[in-house]
């Protein structure tokens, strides 16, 4: 699994990552297949986890 992390809340340096929850699916723009997930850590950071190679164009489907 290929992962990319982004700190959207500026708190990553002050807290330890303990747990993450999925908040969105990443879908292929052409065929709608799920190609990854977005996780949110307890620190506020988000992390994209790709099923294979990371893509530049994709649709995001928020989980409810």
Buried (B, 14 or more C-beta within 10 A) or exposed (E): EEEEBEBEEEEBEEEEEEEBEEBBBBBBEEEEEEBBBBBBBEBEBBBBBBEEEBBEEBEEEEEE
